[in-house]
Amino acid sequence: MSPIKEKKEKTREWLPKFDDKGLLSAVVQHCTTGEILMVAFMDREALDATVRTGFAHFHSRSRDRLWKKGEESGNVLPVIEMLTDCDQDAIVLKVDPAGPTCHTGAESCFYRRMEGGELRFISP
């Protein structure tokens, strides 16, 4: 095991590992129900804004800019807890959503499941 990898696995130091595009994966989970609400990407700016404000910020790949979740809809994501994986290249944001998380109006972006090779809507 490399010294850097071993350090990341045993340290209390926050050493996020961004990919070659400067991003890391962020899984957004409801703090009470445990439901996975969305998956997005964070760059250093989004990560710092999330830590500083307590609200989830992401890097919008389509707009190529910082994006505060809910900046237009008001459905912000207050962050209750942040977790990182063993090598610090992905995080989990446990949030208490102020409304639907998905831009479609669904509570979660995961509102369909694969069944028999096609998508089926999951009833609320």
Secondary structure in CASP SS format (residue, H / E / C, confidence):
PFRMAT SS
TARGET T0000
AUTHOR 0000-0000-0000
METHOD secondary structure of the structure
MODEL  1
M C 1.00
S C 1.00
P H 1.00
I H 1.00
K H 1.00
E H 1.00
K H 1.00
K H 1.00
E H 1.00
K H 1.00
T C 1.00
R C 1.00
E C 1.00
W C 1.00
L C 1.00
P C 1.00
K C 1.00
F C 1.00
D C 1.00
D C 1.00
K C 1.00
G C 1.00
L C 1.00
L E 1.00
S E 1.00
A E 1.00
V E 1.00
V E 1.00
Q E 1.00
H E 1.00
C C 1.00
T C 1.00
T C 1.00
G C 1.00
E C 1.00
I E 1.00
L E 1.00
M E 1.00
V E 1.00
A E 1.00
F E 1.00
M E 1.00
D C 1.00
R H 1.00
E H 1.00
A H 1.00
L H 1.00
D H 1.00
A H 1.00
T H 1.00
V H 1.00
R H 1.00
T H 1.00
G C 1.00
F E 1.00
A C 1.00
H E 1.00
F E 1.00
H E 1.00
S E 1.00
R C 1.00
S C 1.00
R C 1.00
D C 1.00
R E 1.00
L E 1.00
W E 1.00
K E 1.00
K C 1.00
G C 1.00
E C 1.00
E C 1.00
S C 1.00
G C 1.00
N C 1.00
V C 1.00
L C 1.00
P E 1.00
V E 1.00
I E 1.00
E E 1.00
M E 1.00
L E 1.00
T E 1.00
D C 1.00
C C 1.00
D C 1.00
Q C 1.00
D C 1.00
A E 1.00
I E 1.00
V E 1.00
L E 1.00
K E 1.00
V E 1.00
D C 1.00
P C 1.00
A C 1.00
G C 1.00
P C 1.00
T C 1.00
C C 1.00
H C 1.00
T C 1.00
G C 1.00
A C 1.00
E C 1.00
S C 1.00
C C 1.00
F C 1.00
Y C 1.00
R E 1.00
R E 1.00
M E 1.00
E E 1.00
G C 1.00
G C 1.00
E E 1.00
L E 1.00
R E 1.00
F E 1.00
I C 1.00
S C 1.00
P C 1.00
END
